């Protein structure tokens, strides 16, 4: 693909939100965020009203990026899962494909094992959704290039035959 931007349509956002909502219910988390690696919030589900999700998304992406560099220093290409444990709230982050990070915020009502289990299931589904989005984006780009070529060729032919 020529650029790293994706166009996510409303129907795809609903599929993504449905998967995240299902995961939150399954593992009894407080909320979840889907963030791209650049720190932009894609979507959020659960109890996020008291959070500055925009700042949180940027900081979590930065945390993931710095951890990637730490991984390289110890001989790993990347760590795909990060966990931050607090006194009452905890954060589990996992890489989804090559572009996004699924962030789950939970408390002591659940366990890290449950969060990991449901996050792993959600990651498979989200990867599938993103694969379809990427395929649609590439298909759309190819059509645009073809349309531009066709339009340009038609203009040139018109110029030739109008003389």
C-alpha positions in Angstrom: 0.0 0.0 0.0 1.4 3.4 -0.9 0.5 5.2 2.3 -0.3 4.2 5.9 -3.6 5.9 6.2 -6.8 3.8 6.4 -10.3 4.8 5.7 -12.6 3.2 8.3 -16.3 3.4 7.4 -19.2 3.5 9.9 -20.1 -0.2 9.3 -16.5 -1.2 10.1 -16.4 1.0 13.2 -19.6 -0.7 14.4 -17.9 -4.1 13.9 -14.9 -3.0 15.8 -17.0 -1.5 18.6 -19.0 -4.6 18.9 -15.9 -6.8 19.3 -14.5 -4.5 21.9 -17.8 -4.3 23.8 -18.0 -8.1 23.8 -14.5 -8.3 25.2 -15.2 -5.8 27.9 -18.3 -7.8 29.0 -16.4 -11.1 28.9 -13.5 -10.0 31.0 -15.4 -7.5 33.2 -13.1 -4.6 32.3 -14.0 -1.0 33.0 -13.2 0.2 29.5 -11.1 -0.3 26.4 -9.6 2.0 23.8 -8.4 1.2 20.3 -5.5 3.5 19.5 -3.4 3.7 16.3 0.4 3.6 16.7 0.6 7.4 16.1 -1.5 7.9 19.2 -4.9 8.7 17.6 -7.9 7.3 19.3 -9.9 5.1 16.9 -12.7 4.2 19.3 -13.5 3.7 22.9 -16.0 1.5 24.8 -17.1 1.3 28.4 -16.8 3.8 31.2 -14.5 6.4 29.7 -16.3 9.6 30.8 -13.8 10.4 33.6 -10.8 9.8 31.3 -9.0 12.2 29.0 -9.0 9.6 26.3 -7.2 11.8 23.7 -4.2 12.4 26.0 -4.3 8.8 27.2 -4.2 7.5 23.7 -1.2 9.6 22.8 0.7 8.6 26.0 -0.1 4.9 25.6 1.1 4.9 22.0 4.3 6.6 23.2 4.7 4.0 25.9 4.4 1.3 23.3 6.9 3.0 21.0 9.5 3.4 23.8 9.0 -0.2 24.8 9.6 -1.2 21.2 13.1 0.3 21.5 13.7 -1.5 24.8 12.7 -4.7 23.1 15.3 -4.1 20.4 18.0 -3.5 23.0 17.3 -7.0 24.5 17.2 -8.7 21.1 13.4 -8.8 20.5 11.8 -7.1 17.5 8.9 -5.9 19.6 6.9 -6.7 22.7 3.3 -7.4 21.7 1.8 -7.1 25.1 2.4 -4.6 27.9 0.9 -4.6 31.4 0.9 -1.8 34.0 -0.3 -2.6 37.5 -1.6 0.0 39.8 -3.0 0.0 43.3 -6.6 -0.2 42.1 -6.6 0.1 38.3 -4.5 -1.8 35.7 -3.8 -1.4 32.0 -3.3 -4.2 29.5 -2.1 -3.2 26.1 -1.7 -5.5 23.1 -0.7 -4.9 19.6 -3.4 -5.5 16.9 -1.8 -6.1 13.5 0.8 -3.6 12.6 -1.2 -0.4 13.1 -3.1 -0.4 16.4 -3.0 -1.0 20.1 -5.9 -2.4 22.1 -5.9 -0.9 25.6 -8.0 -2.5 28.4 -8.4 -0.7 31.7 -9.6 -3.0 34.5 -9.6 -3.3 38.3 -9.5 -6.0 40.9 -13.0 -7.4 39.9 -11.2 -9.4 37.3 -7.8 -11.0 36.7 -5.1 -10.4 34.2 -5.7 -14.0 33.0 -9.3 -13.2 32.0 -8.2 -10.0 30.4 -5.5 -11.7 28.4 -7.9 -14.5 27.3 -10.6 -12.2 26.0 -8.2 -9.7 24.5 -6.6 -12.5 22.5 -10.0 -13.5 21.1 -10.8 -9.9 20.3 -7.4 -9.4 18.7 -8.1 -12.2 16.2 -11.5 -10.7 15.2 -10.0 -7.1 15.0 -7.2 -8.4 12.8 -9.7 -9.9 10.5 -11.6 -6.6 10.3 -8.5 -4.6 9.7 -7.4 -7.1 7.0 -10.7 -6.4 5.2 -10.3 -2.6 5.6 -6.7 -2.8 4.2 -8.0 -4.9 1.2 -10.8 -2.4 0.6 -8.3 0.6 0.8 -5.9 -1.0 -1.6 -8.7 -1.9 -4.0 -10.0 1.7 -3.8 -6.5 3.1 -4.5 -6.1 0.8 -7.5 -9.5 2.0 -8.9 -8.5 5.6 -8.4 -5.3 5.1 -10.3 -7.2 3.3 -13.1 -9.8 6.0 -13.2 -7.2 8.8 -13.4 -5.4 6.9 -16.2 -8.6 6.3 -18.1 -9.7 9.9 -17.8 -6.2 11.2 -18.9 -6.2 8.8 -21.9 -9.7 9.9 -23.0 -8.6 13.6 -22.8 -5.6 12.9 -25.0 -7.6 10.9 -27.5 -10.1 13.8 -27.7 -7.3 16.2 -28.3 -5.9 14.0 -31.1 -9.2 13.5 -32.9 -10.5 17.0 -32.6 -7.8 18.4 -35.0 
